[in-house]
């Protein structure tokens, strides 16, 4: 985008949408500089785009199409959403992992945050269908002798860099793991856990089927979101780990159906989550 203070509202919004289609997300601070307008003007533009259903606002900016049933946002675009919540959730979820156990890690940026906390837990074997998680753990293995052994399932990659499909399902179906840590596009009392990707839904079902215990990690913004395909009911979840942004009413609804609801308190309670700089 090129800054131009003479742009009309519809022109600015078209440029914002162009940036979101290209990058998956935008930051308010960057738009202020690029468009040559005030912070308030950018926020009004994002409000208008959110009302029309073109974007979803997040702290510090906006991301495209996160809330729509059939849309899937890439790993890079999602990585900047709710960072302090993800850190808190990751710390809490890592406490569920026992040294010497076999742990399956699904895809997504929240599970990736959990993976960063597992590198110093001794004797772990990690099964994953996430390319970023496998790359993270393999690189950490070079630095630390306690880093987990990693088994990558194989399969065809999605926009979220998760391996899915018949090959992934076949490999996963032959395994037995102590704990599965799984992310989700959305969660609701009616639809359960959902994803916009049909193949990923099937592979998630395979992961759940091979696990003795299932932990779902999802920040509060995932509650009430429904993707195209359901892959599990909330009653199948042993631990649902989320952050303190979940309302009291929603906490009660979740606690009634999952095995245990874990509320992770963020060390940084300022509420200033932002898209990455």
Secondary structure, DSSP 8 states (H G I E B T S, - for coil): ----TT--HHHHHHHHHHHHHHHSEEEHHHHHHHHT--HHHHHHHHHHHHHTTSEEEETTEEEESTTSTT----HHHHTTTTHHHHHHHHHHHHTT--TT-EEEE-SSHHHHHHHHTSTTSTT-EEEE-BHHHHHHHHHHHHH-TTS-EEEE---EE-TTSBEESHHHHHHHHT--EEEEEE--SEEETTTEEEES-HHHHHHHHHHHHTEEEEEEE--GGGBT---SEEEE-GGG-SEEEEETTS-HHHHHHHHTTSSEEEEE--S-TT-------
